[in-house]
């Protein structure tokens, strides 16, 4: 799988790679709290590889989105703790 990713990264423009990074990040952020550790590790590898070739603006956007998702997830967990059973 990683070799397929490598060839996809190598064969497209920077703009196309940045778009792929956004799409994979969308997929991850949309369901991060439901993924298994193995799935999270897979996303980590793919996002990390795509981010290596991303420009500074795309990496900045990625960082902000991942932080926002983590904060949102923490807020959801906090809310669940305080909901009456």
N, C-alpha and C positions, 0 to 999 in steps of 0.2 A: 504494500500500500504506500509506503513512504517513497518507494522508487517512482510510482505513478505520480505522486505529489511533486517530486523533484522535476520530473519531465514537464508537468503542467506549469510549474513555476518558471522553468527555463524557457518555455516556448511562448510566453505572452508578455505583453508590454507591462510597464510598471503600473499603469492605470488599471489594467485588467487584474493584476495580482492584488492590488489594493481593494478592488471590488470583491474578489474572492475572499479576502480577509474579512471584509464587512459581512459577507453572507454567512461565512462559517461562524463568525462572532454572533450574528443574529440567531443562528441555530442554537449555539451554546447558551446564550443569555436567556433565550426563550424557554429552556427546559433544564437549566443547570441544577436546580434543586431536586430534580427527579432522576438524574443520571447516576449510574453506578460509578464506583471508583475507577473501574476499567474504562468506562466511557469518558469520564473526565480526563483520564490520562491520555486517551486517544485525541480528544479535543486539544489538550495541552500540547501534544506533539505537532498537530496540524497547525494550530494557531501560532505556535512558536516558530515553526518553519516558515509560514507565510509572513510573519512579522519581521523575520530576518531581512527580507528583501523589500519590505515596505518603506515608503518615505517617512520622514519625521512627522508629517501631519497625520498620516494613517496610524502610526504607532501611538501618537498622542490621543487620537480618537479612540483607539483600542483600549488604552489605559483608562480613559475616562469611562468608557462603557462597562468595562469589567469592574471598576470600583463602584459605579452606580448599581450594577447588578448585585454586587456583594452587599452593599448597604440595604438595598431593597429586600434581599433575602433575609438579612438580619432583622429588619423591621417586621417582616412577616412572621418570623419565628417568635419574636418578642410579643407580637399581638396574639399569636396562638397560645402562648403561655398564660396570658391574662384573660382569655375568653372563658366565660363560665362553661363548665362541662355539662 
